[in-house]
Amino acid sequence: MVTVPQPSPRSALPLPVGLPIAVATGLVIPLQGRINGALGAKLDDGIAAAVVSFTTGLVLISAISLATPKGRAGLQRIIPAVRNRSFPRFYVLAGAIGALFVFAQSFTVALLGVALFTVAAVTGQTLSGLLVDRMGIGPGGRRAITGVRVLGSVLTVTAVAWAVSPRFGGDADIASLVLPVLLPLAAGFLMSFQQAMNGTATVHYGTPVAATLVNFIAGSTILWIAWLIKLAVAGPGNPLPAEWWYYLGGPMGCIFIGLAALLVRSLGVLITGLGMIAGQLVGSLVLDVVIPSPGTVVALPTVLGTILTLAAIIVATLPWPRGAFARRGAAKGR
């Protein structure tokens, strides 16, 4: 019989340690996006690029699972945990949310542009981060919706919109964007649920390696089915490139999913998500300065919006008690 590990205070990372790790994890997202985007252009097939990314990630995390003692122990816990209903069984499908996010990137970025896609996805993720923490879906339990956390969330969305504002086009038909923007909004909204589900599964598997493996199995399965349907309808794209760096997107996804599953236990879903959003903006800014894409302009709003995002994370993590604002208002009214 496999003993299922339970949460313990000793395994939790303190905020000063966990939050920088969340920001550092977010740094890989824009680089992964740049690589997957270049692969999609090279193949002339966004779904094929997503299949390559997920499949390479699956191969890597499978090798890690088999080669490490913790990975092998986690593998042994997966089936008993699902069979014993240690958590809802549909949590094993969390990887489908990652596949949906990649699907949203493939089919709406060309319509919306990177800026509007980013704002929609971040808005959805931030709103659901508050909800998921309040519902207690993640392994960290319930976390109250305080005025400080709401303020930090609003500041984050505002800061992201400001940071990407130089990339907005001026001639877009707003009405024609309403329906396409719902897909990244929904994908971003579900990302917080994915992190919570992975975090809970990690507690019962005993390692984020097993949770990451299950994610990549589910996501790869869905994307392969989607690509085979596309192949039957539209035919293949271009052949796979020979350059090795096109295949780094999957390994970077392993880092992102694994660390997110580990961090939500200590930080909660909202703070983990906000930290990664901050890292994503910082990473995008660094990439635009060091390895700019054609037509990239680093404007002042991009820099200031990134700084405001970091400030919003600090606001959201301040340990002010719920009701503090109400007490202060009552004191002023006396």
Residue frames as qw, qx, qy, qz and C-alpha x, y, z in Angstrom:
[[0.000, 0.889, 0.459, 0.000, 0.00, 0.00, 0.00],
 [0.422, 0.395, -0.010, 0.816, 1.34, 3.44, -0.96],
 [0.276, -0.634, -0.448, 0.567, 1.36, 6.07, 1.75],
 [0.252, 0.775, 0.314, 0.487, -0.01, 9.35, 0.44],
 [0.395, -0.044, -0.299, 0.867, 1.97, 12.36, 1.73],
 [0.123, -0.863, -0.490, 0.001, 0.06, 15.11, 3.48],
 [0.220, 0.798, -0.081, 0.555, 0.89, 18.82, 3.63],
 [0.672, -0.502, -0.311, 0.447, 3.19, 19.89, 6.41],
 [0.056, -0.989, -0.008, 0.134, 4.28, 23.37, 7.47],
 [0.547, -0.539, 0.443, 0.463, 7.96, 22.41, 7.07],
 [0.568, 0.235, 0.616, 0.493, 7.56, 21.81, 3.34],
 [0.218, 0.914, 0.340, 0.046, 6.10, 25.27, 2.71],
 [0.533, 0.242, 0.005, 0.810, 8.37, 27.96, 1.29],
 [0.147, -0.655, -0.342, 0.658, 8.32, 31.32, 3.10],
 [0.389, 0.873, 0.280, -0.092, 7.06, 34.27, 1.05],
 [0.036, -0.874, 0.364, 0.320, 10.50, 35.98, 0.72],
 [0.356, -0.296, 0.823, 0.328, 11.82, 32.77, -0.87],
 [0.480, 0.404, 0.776, 0.059, 8.79, 31.60, -2.86],
 [0.329, 0.865, 0.218, -0.309, 7.87, 34.92, -4.48],
 [0.025, 0.727, -0.527, -0.439, 11.29, 35.49, -6.16],
 [0.351, -0.062, 0.903, 0.240, 11.13, 31.90, -7.43],
 [0.442, 0.644, 0.608, -0.142, 7.68, 32.64, -8.92],
 [0.225, 0.886, -0.121, -0.386, 9.05, 35.76, -10.63],
 [0.161, -0.521, 0.756, 0.361, 12.08, 33.81, -11.90],
 [0.466, 0.231, 0.851, 0.069, 9.76, 31.08, -13.22],
 [0.414, 0.799, 0.345, -0.267, 7.78, 33.69, -15.13],
 [0.044, -0.729, 0.442, 0.521, 10.98, 34.80, -16.87],
 [0.320, -0.112, 0.865, 0.369, 10.98, 31.64, -19.03],
 [0.479, 0.579, 0.619, -0.227, 7.47, 32.25, -20.42],
 [0.380, 0.835, -0.080, -0.391, 8.34, 34.97, -22.99],
 [0.049, -0.548, 0.772, 0.318, 11.41, 33.05, -24.10],
 [0.411, 0.156, 0.898, 0.003, 9.30, 29.93, -24.52],
 [0.465, 0.726, 0.392, -0.322, 6.73, 31.96, -26.46],
 [0.189, 0.782, -0.407, -0.432, 9.45, 33.42, -28.69],
 [0.178, -0.303, 0.907, 0.231, 10.82, 29.92, -29.44],
 [0.423, 0.364, 0.824, -0.098, 7.39, 28.34, -30.05],
 [0.392, 0.798, 0.154, -0.430, 6.36, 31.29, -32.21],
 [0.109, 0.660, -0.617, -0.415, 9.50, 30.95, -34.32],
 [0.275, -0.055, 0.954, 0.108, 8.88, 27.20, -34.63],
 [0.464, 0.579, 0.603, -0.293, 5.28, 27.81, -35.70],
 [0.345, 0.810, -0.168, -0.444, 6.47, 30.23, -38.39],
 [0.061, -0.488, 0.817, 0.301, 9.15, 27.78, -39.53],
 [0.278, 0.147, 0.949, 0.025, 6.64, 24.93, -39.79],
 [0.310, -0.077, -0.345, -0.883, 3.85, 27.21, -41.05],
 [0.634, -0.357, -0.635, -0.259, 1.64, 25.34, -38.58],
 [0.265, -0.575, 0.398, -0.664, 0.86, 26.61, -35.06],
 [0.902, -0.272, 0.096, -0.321, -0.71, 23.33, -33.93],
 [0.896, 0.236, -0.281, 0.249, 2.32, 21.34, -35.14],
 [0.229, 0.573, -0.456, 0.641, 4.59, 23.68, -33.17],
 [0.586, -0.475, 0.317, -0.575, 2.50, 23.07, -30.04],
 [0.991, -0.027, -0.085, -0.099, 2.67, 19.30, -30.65],
 [0.680, 0.413, -0.402, 0.453, 6.47, 19.47, -30.93],
 [0.092, -0.588, 0.425, -0.681, 6.72, 21.58, -27.77],
 [0.771, -0.357, 0.239, -0.470, 4.50, 19.29, -25.69],
 [0.978, 0.115, -0.174, 0.018, 6.06, 16.10, -27.06],
 [0.518, 0.475, -0.476, 0.529, 9.64, 17.17, -26.32],
 [0.329, -0.518, 0.420, -0.668, 8.52, 18.21, -22.85],
 [0.924, -0.177, 0.052, -0.335, 6.84, 14.82, -22.38],
 [0.857, 0.278, -0.359, 0.243, 10.01, 12.97, -23.43],
 [0.221, 0.528, -0.500, 0.649, 12.13, 15.00, -21.01],
 [0.515, -0.422, 0.379, -0.643, 9.82, 14.72, -17.99],
 [0.974, -0.030, -0.125, -0.187, 9.37, 10.97, -18.67],
 [0.699, 0.361, -0.465, 0.405, 13.14, 10.52, -18.60],
 [0.069, -0.499, 0.486, -0.714, 13.40, 12.50, -15.35],
 [0.781, -0.298, 0.129, -0.534, 10.58, 10.45, -13.81],
 [0.980, 0.060, -0.192, 0.005, 12.31, 7.18, -14.64],
 [0.625, 0.436, -0.407, 0.503, 15.87, 8.29, -13.81],
 [0.052, -0.478, 0.464, -0.744, 15.38, 9.86, -10.38],
 [0.177, -0.166, -0.909, 0.338, 14.33, 8.14, -7.12],
 [0.243, 0.345, 0.419, -0.804, 11.70, 10.80, -6.37],
 [0.464, 0.271, -0.401, -0.742, 10.38, 10.56, -9.92],
 [0.411, -0.004, -0.896, -0.166, 9.99, 6.78, -9.70],
 [0.040, -0.265, -0.788, 0.555, 8.31, 7.08, -6.29],
 [0.343, 0.337, 0.109, -0.870, 5.91, 9.65, -7.74],
 [0.453, 0.149, -0.682, -0.555, 5.07, 7.34, -10.64],
 [0.281, -0.143, -0.939, 0.136, 4.09, 4.62, -8.16],
 [0.067, 0.347, 0.593, -0.723, 1.73, 7.02, -6.39],
 [0.265, 0.105, -0.313, -0.906, -0.19, 8.26, -9.44],
 [0.481, -0.187, -0.742, -0.427, -2.55, 5.32, -10.00],
 [0.354, -0.376, -0.775, 0.363, -3.27, 4.67, -6.26],
 [0.004, -0.282, -0.261, 0.923, -4.00, 8.37, -5.70],
 [0.390, 0.042, -0.398, -0.829, -6.44, 8.46, -8.61],
 [0.486, -0.203, -0.830, -0.184, -8.00, 5.10, -7.73],
 [0.337, -0.385, -0.697, 0.503, -8.48, 6.06, -4.05],
 [0.020, -0.835, -0.368, -0.408, -9.96, 9.45, -5.05],
 [0.523, -0.363, -0.263, 0.725, -7.34, 11.32, -3.01],
 [0.096, 0.425, -0.036, -0.899, -8.42, 14.28, -5.15],
 [0.688, 0.520, 0.249, -0.441, -11.10, 14.65, -7.85],
 [0.757, 0.054, 0.551, 0.348, -10.17, 12.42, -10.76],
 [0.499, 0.810, 0.241, 0.194, -10.63, 15.13, -13.37],
 [0.273, -0.887, 0.272, 0.256, -7.52, 16.84, -11.94],
 [0.666, -0.159, 0.578, 0.443, -5.48, 14.50, -14.13],
 [0.485, 0.643, 0.468, 0.363, -6.83, 16.47, -17.10],
 [0.201, -0.858, -0.042, 0.472, -5.21, 19.72, -15.91],
 [0.412, -0.249, 0.533, 0.696, -2.82, 19.46, -18.86],
 [0.304, 0.604, 0.657, 0.333, -5.78, 20.03, -21.18],
 [0.065, -0.947, -0.200, 0.243, -5.88, 23.62, -19.90],
 [0.348, -0.579, 0.431, 0.599, -2.29, 24.11, -21.04],
 [0.375, 0.212, 0.746, 0.508, -3.26, 22.69, -24.43],
 [0.134, 0.846, 0.516, 0.032, -6.19, 25.15, -24.56],
 [0.201, -0.857, 0.077, 0.468, -3.83, 28.04, -23.81],
 [0.351, -0.284, 0.632, 0.630, -1.51, 27.01, -26.65],
 [0.286, 0.522, 0.745, 0.301, -4.56, 26.58, -28.89],
 [0.009, 0.926, 0.309, -0.215, -5.66, 30.12, -27.98],
 [0.277, -0.661, 0.354, 0.601, -2.20, 31.46, -28.83],
 [0.385, 0.013, 0.751, 0.536, -2.17, 29.68, -32.17],
 [0.168, 0.562, 0.729, 0.353, -5.57, 30.89, -33.33],
 [0.079, -0.919, -0.385, 0.030, -6.08, 34.35, -31.83],
 [0.450, -0.562, 0.110, 0.685, -2.71, 36.12, -31.59],
 [0.310, 0.151, 0.533, 0.773, -2.78, 36.82, -35.32],
 [0.081, -0.724, -0.571, -0.378, -6.26, 38.36, -34.93],
 [0.417, -0.867, -0.261, 0.076, -5.78, 40.21, -31.64],
 [0.294, 0.751, -0.387, 0.448, -2.08, 40.93, -31.58],
 [0.577, 0.004, -0.671, 0.466, 0.25, 40.00, -28.71],
 [0.037, -0.212, 0.364, -0.906, -0.77, 43.02, -26.59],
 [0.646, -0.200, -0.041, -0.735, -4.52, 42.38, -26.49],
 [0.820, -0.048, -0.568, -0.048, -3.96, 38.63, -26.08],
 [0.426, 0.119, -0.630, 0.638, -1.69, 39.29, -23.07],
 [0.265, -0.198, 0.286, -0.899, -4.14, 41.67, -21.38],
 [0.777, -0.148, -0.261, -0.554, -7.05, 39.26, -21.89],
 [0.782, -0.004, -0.606, 0.146, -5.12, 36.25, -20.57],
 [0.272, 0.147, -0.567, 0.763, -3.70, 38.14, -17.57],
 [0.451, -0.238, 0.107, -0.853, -7.13, 39.55, -16.69],
 [0.849, -0.142, -0.377, -0.343, -8.67, 36.08, -16.72],
 [0.692, 0.050, -0.612, 0.379, -5.83, 34.56, -14.68],
 [0.070, 0.231, -0.451, 0.859, -5.87, 37.34, -12.08],
 [0.612, -0.245, -0.009, -0.752, -9.64, 37.17, -11.56],
 [0.892, -0.110, -0.402, -0.173, -9.63, 33.41, -11.25],
 [0.475, 0.232, -0.635, 0.564, -6.63, 33.54, -8.88],
 [0.293, -0.258, 0.379, -0.839, -8.79, 35.40, -6.38],
 [0.810, -0.098, -0.129, -0.563, -11.67, 32.95, -6.90],
 [0.808, 0.115, -0.572, 0.080, -9.56, 29.78, -6.67],
 [0.243, 0.233, -0.643, 0.688, -7.90, 30.94, -3.45],
 [0.476, -0.200, 0.253, -0.818, -11.30, 31.84, -1.97],
 [0.883, -0.019, -0.247, -0.400, -12.72, 28.41, -2.89],
 [0.544, -0.552, 0.623, -0.110, -9.69, 26.65, -1.42],
 [0.925, 0.350, -0.079, -0.127, -9.12, 24.45, -4.47],
 [0.483, 0.632, -0.545, 0.265, -5.34, 24.64, -4.16],
 [0.747, -0.145, -0.579, 0.293, -3.24, 22.77, -1.57],
 [0.214, 0.202, -0.387, 0.874, -2.73, 25.94, 0.47],
 [0.080, -0.537, -0.760, 0.357, -6.39, 25.97, 1.55],
 [0.089, 0.870, 0.443, 0.197, -8.79, 28.91, 1.57],
 [0.375, -0.135, -0.089, 0.913, -7.41, 32.43, 1.41],
 [0.115, 0.757, 0.502, -0.402, -9.71, 35.38, 2.03],
 [0.369, 0.612, 0.322, 0.621, -10.43, 38.02, -0.61],
 [0.345, -0.644, -0.267, 0.628, -9.05, 41.07, 1.20],
 [0.242, 0.946, 0.093, -0.195, -9.00, 44.66, 0.02],
 [0.233, -0.714, 0.545, 0.374, -5.23, 44.46, -0.41],
 [0.500, 0.000, 0.809, 0.309, -5.40, 41.37, -2.64],
 [0.434, 0.746, 0.505, 0.019, -8.13, 42.96, -4.80],
 [0.046, 0.949, -0.142, -0.278, -6.11, 46.19, -5.05],
 [0.365, -0.493, 0.690, 0.385, -2.99, 44.24, -6.03],
 [0.534, 0.308, 0.758, 0.214, -4.96, 42.34, -8.69],
 [0.329, 0.893, 0.297, -0.079, -6.45, 45.50, -10.19],
 [0.117, -0.861, 0.365, 0.333, -3.03, 47.18, -10.21],
 [0.518, -0.210, 0.751, 0.352, -1.54, 44.13, -11.95],
 [0.509, 0.571, 0.618, 0.181, -4.07, 44.15, -14.80],
 [0.141, 0.976, 0.071, -0.150, -3.68, 47.94, -15.16],
 [0.314, -0.714, 0.511, 0.360, 0.10, 47.67, -15.18],
 [0.564, 0.052, 0.746, 0.349, 0.11, 44.92, -17.80],
 [0.413, 0.785, 0.454, 0.083, -2.23, 46.94, -20.03],
 [0.028, -0.962, 0.161, 0.220, 0.07, 49.96, -19.65],
 [0.479, -0.492, 0.628, 0.367, 3.21, 47.92, -20.33],
 [0.485, 0.188, 0.757, 0.396, 1.87, 46.47, -23.58],
 [0.293, 0.807, 0.337, -0.387, 0.03, 49.63, -24.71],
 [0.037, 0.655, -0.447, -0.608, 2.74, 50.64, -27.22],
 [0.169, -0.078, 0.913, 0.364, 1.93, 47.46, -29.17],
 [0.407, 0.564, 0.642, -0.323, -1.78, 48.21, -29.61],
 [0.261, 0.238, 0.558, 0.751, -2.86, 49.01, -33.15],
 [0.146, 0.308, 0.241, -0.909, -4.96, 52.10, -33.75],
 [0.439, 0.168, -0.425, -0.774, -7.06, 50.88, -36.68],
 [0.062, -0.089, -0.993, 0.052, -8.62, 47.78, -35.11],
 [0.518, -0.348, -0.368, -0.689, -12.37, 47.23, -35.29],
 [0.248, -0.288, 0.708, -0.595, -13.29, 46.77, -31.62],
 [0.801, 0.052, 0.178, -0.569, -16.57, 45.00, -32.39],
 [0.832, 0.341, -0.418, -0.131, -14.79, 42.35, -34.46],
 [0.305, 0.427, -0.749, 0.404, -12.43, 41.60, -31.55],
 [0.595, -0.377, 0.328, -0.630, -15.09, 40.89, -28.91],
 [0.977, -0.019, -0.019, -0.213, -15.58, 37.21, -29.76],
 [0.752, 0.388, -0.432, 0.310, -11.89, 36.38, -30.42],
 [0.014, 0.575, -0.532, 0.621, -10.83, 37.96, -27.11],
 [0.800, -0.367, 0.136, -0.455, -13.09, 35.57, -25.18],
 [0.940, 0.121, -0.303, 0.097, -10.80, 32.61, -25.96],
 [0.476, 0.344, -0.509, 0.629, -7.61, 33.98, -24.30],
 [0.391, -0.477, 0.274, -0.738, -9.77, 35.38, -21.50],
 [0.926, -0.212, -0.037, -0.310, -11.18, 31.89, -20.85],
 [0.838, 0.226, -0.388, 0.311, -7.77, 30.24, -21.25],
 [0.173, 0.471, -0.467, 0.729, -6.21, 32.68, -18.78],
 [0.630, -0.425, 0.157, -0.631, -9.12, 32.19, -16.38],
 [0.977, -0.101, -0.147, -0.119, -8.57, 28.43, -16.38],
 [0.554, 0.494, -0.527, 0.414, -4.81, 28.73, -15.82],
 [0.269, -0.499, 0.533, -0.628, -5.30, 29.39, -12.10],
 [0.905, -0.131, 0.160, -0.372, -7.43, 26.27, -11.83],
 [0.856, 0.350, -0.354, 0.136, -4.67, 24.31, -13.58],
 [0.226, 0.540, -0.590, 0.556, -2.08, 25.53, -11.07],
 [0.569, -0.367, 0.430, -0.598, -4.36, 24.68, -8.14],
 [0.969, 0.064, -0.026, -0.236, -5.13, 21.21, -9.51],
 [0.716, 0.437, -0.456, 0.296, -1.45, 20.52, -10.15],
 [0.059, -0.552, 0.565, -0.610, -0.52, 21.76, -6.69],
 [0.775, -0.250, 0.315, -0.487, -3.06, 19.46, -5.04],
 [0.959, 0.225, -0.172, -0.034, -1.92, 16.51, -7.15],
 [0.419, 0.594, -0.549, 0.413, 1.70, 17.25, -6.21],
 [0.445, -0.493, 0.518, -0.538, 0.86, 16.86, -2.51],
 [0.904, -0.062, 0.299, -0.299, -0.51, 13.37, -3.12],
 [0.862, 0.440, -0.212, 0.133, 2.13, 12.27, -5.63],
 [0.741, -0.558, 0.052, 0.370, 4.87, 13.54, -3.34],
 [0.440, -0.290, 0.364, 0.768, 6.71, 15.38, -6.14],
 [0.395, 0.684, 0.026, -0.613, 5.92, 17.98, -8.82],
 [0.008, -0.348, 0.810, 0.473, 7.69, 15.71, -11.33],
 [0.193, 0.288, 0.938, 0.030, 4.73, 13.29, -11.36],
 [0.265, 0.730, 0.430, -0.461, 2.19, 16.12, -11.66],
 [0.148, 0.660, -0.388, -0.626, 4.16, 17.61, -14.56],
 [0.104, -0.112, 0.930, 0.335, 4.30, 14.22, -16.28],
 [0.252, 0.515, 0.804, -0.157, 0.52, 13.76, -16.01],
 [0.215, 0.768, 0.091, -0.597, 0.06, 17.30, -17.41],
 [0.097, 0.524, -0.618, -0.577, 2.21, 16.61, -20.44],
 [0.194, 0.132, 0.959, 0.156, 0.47, 13.30, -21.12],
 [0.270, 0.674, 0.620, -0.296, -2.97, 14.95, -21.14],
 [0.172, 0.792, -0.098, -0.578, -1.87, 18.00, -23.12],
 [0.060, -0.383, 0.775, 0.499, 0.11, 16.01, -25.68],
 [0.288, 0.302, 0.908, 0.046, -2.79, 13.62, -26.26],
 [0.288, 0.779, 0.424, -0.362, -5.22, 16.46, -26.99],
 [0.109, 0.765, -0.319, -0.549, -2.79, 18.34, -29.24],
 [0.193, -0.194, 0.880, 0.387, -1.87, 15.21, -31.21],
 [0.330, 0.517, 0.788, -0.054, -5.56, 14.53, -31.86],
 [0.219, 0.856, 0.151, -0.443, -6.08, 18.16, -32.96],
 [0.024, -0.623, 0.571, 0.534, -3.03, 18.02, -35.25],
 [0.287, 0.048, 0.920, 0.262, -4.07, 14.72, -36.85],
 [0.336, 0.714, 0.584, -0.190, -7.50, 16.20, -37.61],
 [0.124, 0.857, -0.151, -0.477, -5.82, 19.28, -39.09],
 [0.222, -0.385, 0.781, 0.438, -3.47, 17.03, -41.07],
 [0.368, 0.344, 0.855, 0.124, -6.42, 15.13, -42.58],
 [0.267, 0.845, 0.408, -0.220, -8.19, 18.38, -43.51],
 [0.179, 0.955, -0.139, -0.189, -5.37, 20.71, -44.59],
 [0.844, 0.397, -0.210, 0.294, -2.32, 18.50, -45.06],
 [0.730, -0.395, -0.138, 0.540, 1.16, 18.85, -43.51],
 [0.016, 0.983, -0.094, -0.158, 3.19, 22.01, -43.12],
 [0.402, 0.749, -0.517, 0.099, 6.93, 22.39, -43.55],
 [0.840, -0.020, -0.493, 0.226, 9.46, 19.76, -42.33],
 [0.633, -0.740, -0.105, 0.200, 11.02, 19.96, -38.87],
 [0.230, 0.901, -0.330, 0.160, 14.02, 22.32, -38.62],
 [0.821, 0.138, -0.429, 0.352, 17.51, 21.06, -37.83],
 [0.086, 0.560, -0.396, 0.723, 18.43, 23.82, -35.35],
 [0.429, -0.195, -0.818, 0.330, 18.40, 22.48, -31.76],
 [0.007, 0.082, 0.418, -0.905, 17.07, 25.60, -30.09],
 [0.487, -0.158, -0.376, -0.773, 13.66, 25.21, -31.74],
 [0.696, -0.245, -0.664, -0.120, 13.05, 22.29, -29.36],
 [0.252, 0.085, -0.609, 0.747, 13.64, 24.10, -26.05],
 [0.436, -0.340, -0.082, -0.829, 10.01, 25.19, -25.60],
 [0.808, -0.286, -0.474, -0.202, 8.94, 21.84, -24.13],
 [0.625, -0.088, -0.530, 0.566, 11.71, 21.67, -21.49],
 [0.002, -0.206, 0.218, -0.954, 10.89, 25.24, -20.48],
 [0.631, -0.349, -0.286, -0.631, 7.26, 24.17, -20.07],
 [0.759, -0.213, -0.585, 0.191, 8.44, 21.44, -17.69],
 [0.330, 0.038, -0.416, 0.846, 10.13, 24.08, -15.53],
 [0.284, -0.257, -0.037, -0.923, 7.07, 26.33, -15.56],
 [0.738, -0.317, -0.408, -0.435, 4.48, 23.64, -14.74],
 [0.726, -0.142, -0.584, 0.334, 6.63, 21.89, -12.12],
 [0.252, 0.043, -0.394, 0.883, 7.58, 25.02, -10.19],
 [0.410, -0.298, -0.123, -0.853, 4.03, 26.42, -10.36],
 [0.775, -0.307, -0.513, -0.207, 2.69, 23.17, -8.87],
 [0.616, -0.126, -0.526, 0.573, 5.23, 23.46, -6.08],
 [0.125, 0.156, -0.198, 0.960, 4.72, 27.17, -5.36],
 [0.455, -0.446, -0.324, -0.700, 0.91, 27.26, -5.07],
 [0.695, -0.383, -0.590, 0.151, 1.17, 25.18, -1.91],
 [0.474, -0.287, -0.333, 0.763, 3.09, 27.94, -0.15],
 [0.062, -0.084, 0.071, 0.992, 2.01, 31.17, -1.86],
 [0.449, 0.550, 0.529, -0.465, -1.52, 30.38, -2.95],
 [0.577, 0.468, 0.563, 0.361, -2.75, 30.55, -6.53],
 [0.166, 0.969, 0.178, 0.032, -3.17, 34.33, -6.77],
 [0.280, -0.860, 0.351, 0.244, 0.30, 35.32, -5.55],
 [0.644, -0.120, 0.644, 0.394, 1.96, 32.58, -7.59],
 [0.500, 0.645, 0.505, 0.282, 0.16, 33.80, -10.70],
 [0.038, 0.998, 0.021, -0.033, 0.94, 37.47, -10.04],
 [0.485, -0.649, 0.472, 0.347, 4.61, 36.66, -9.44],
 [0.616, 0.122, 0.650, 0.429, 4.82, 34.79, -12.72],
 [0.340, 0.860, 0.350, 0.151, 3.06, 37.63, -14.55],
 [0.187, -0.937, 0.213, 0.202, 5.68, 40.04, -13.18],
 [0.563, -0.365, 0.625, 0.400, 8.45, 37.72, -14.33],
 [0.585, 0.496, 0.582, 0.272, 6.82, 37.42, -17.73],
 [0.198, 0.972, 0.120, 0.032, 6.85, 41.21, -18.22],
 [0.347, -0.794, 0.427, 0.260, 10.43, 41.53, -16.98],
 [0.643, -0.073, 0.675, 0.356, 11.52, 38.69, -19.28],
 [0.501, 0.718, 0.442, 0.196, 9.72, 40.27, -22.25],
 [0.003, -0.991, 0.095, 0.098, 11.40, 43.60, -21.56],
 [0.483, -0.578, 0.574, 0.320, 14.85, 41.98, -21.36],
 [0.646, 0.240, 0.650, 0.319, 14.24, 40.03, -24.58],
 [0.366, 0.879, 0.290, 0.097, 13.10, 43.17, -26.40],
 [0.133, -0.934, 0.294, 0.155, 16.29, 44.95, -25.33],
 [0.470, -0.484, 0.693, 0.254, 18.80, 42.13, -25.81],
 [0.251, 0.061, 0.858, 0.444, 17.26, 40.13, -28.72],
 [0.394, 0.415, 0.209, -0.793, 14.61, 42.42, -30.25],
 [0.541, 0.418, 0.716, 0.143, 12.12, 41.09, -32.77],
 [0.235, 0.256, 0.415, 0.841, 11.70, 42.99, -36.04],
 [0.203, -0.622, -0.355, -0.668, 9.76, 46.20, -35.37],
 [0.586, -0.564, -0.508, 0.282, 10.14, 45.98, -31.58],
 [0.095, 0.650, -0.140, 0.741, 10.22, 49.35, -29.79],
 [0.495, -0.376, -0.626, 0.471, 10.95, 49.56, -26.06],
 [0.075, -0.688, -0.164, -0.703, 8.86, 52.55, -25.00],
 [0.059, -0.340, 0.536, -0.770, 8.62, 54.31, -21.65],
 [0.744, -0.228, 0.069, -0.624, 5.15, 52.84, -20.84],
 [0.876, 0.085, -0.475, -0.009, 6.65, 49.35, -21.22],
 [0.423, 0.249, -0.612, 0.620, 9.31, 50.07, -18.62],
 [0.273, -0.262, 0.374, -0.847, 6.99, 51.92, -16.22],
 [0.823, -0.133, -0.179, -0.522, 4.22, 49.31, -16.60],
 [0.775, 0.092, -0.594, 0.198, 6.70, 46.56, -15.72],
 [0.180, 0.229, -0.572, 0.767, 7.82, 48.47, -12.61],
 [0.538, -0.218, 0.144, -0.801, 4.18, 49.04, -11.60],
 [0.857, -0.056, -0.450, -0.244, 3.53, 45.31, -11.96],
 [0.559, 0.107, -0.657, 0.494, 6.33, 44.55, -9.49],
 [0.136, -0.202, 0.401, -0.883, 4.85, 47.13, -7.11],
 [0.721, -0.170, -0.179, -0.647, 1.40, 45.52, -7.47],
 [0.772, -0.027, -0.630, 0.085, 2.83, 42.16, -6.39],
 [0.263, 0.122, -0.593, 0.751, 4.24, 43.79, -3.25],
 [0.430, -0.186, 0.126, -0.874, 0.85, 45.38, -2.51],
 [0.809, -0.106, -0.394, -0.424, -0.96, 42.06, -2.95],
 [0.738, -0.026, -0.616, 0.276, 1.39, 40.32, -0.50],
 [0.050, -0.450, 0.412, -0.790, 1.24, 42.92, 2.27],
 [0.333, -0.230, -0.890, 0.210, 0.05, 41.27, 5.50],
 [0.282, -0.138, 0.191, -0.930, -2.75, 43.72, 6.20],
 [0.185, 0.220, 0.921, -0.263, -5.68, 42.01, 7.93],
 [0.088, -0.490, -0.687, -0.529, -9.11, 41.82, 6.39],
 [0.309, -0.823, -0.476, -0.025, -11.23, 44.70, 7.69],
 [0.504, -0.300, -0.120, 0.801, -8.27, 46.97, 8.34],
 [0.084, 0.257, 0.311, 0.911, -9.59, 49.54, 5.90],
 [0.394, -0.649, -0.533, -0.373, -13.03, 49.43, 7.48],
 [0.594, -0.584, -0.367, 0.413, -11.57, 49.96, 10.96],
 [0.382, -0.110, 0.051, 0.916, -9.52, 52.88, 9.73],
 [0.100, -0.440, -0.438, -0.778, -12.54, 54.45, 8.08],
 [0.512, -0.683, -0.512, -0.090, -14.60, 54.04, 11.27],
 [0.560, -0.432, -0.233, 0.667, -11.82, 55.65, 13.32],
 [0.211, 0.100, 0.201, 0.951, -11.71, 58.67, 11.00],
 [0.263, -0.549, -0.531, -0.590, -15.47, 59.07, 11.24],
 [0.505, -0.576, -0.561, 0.314, -15.40, 59.46, 15.03]]
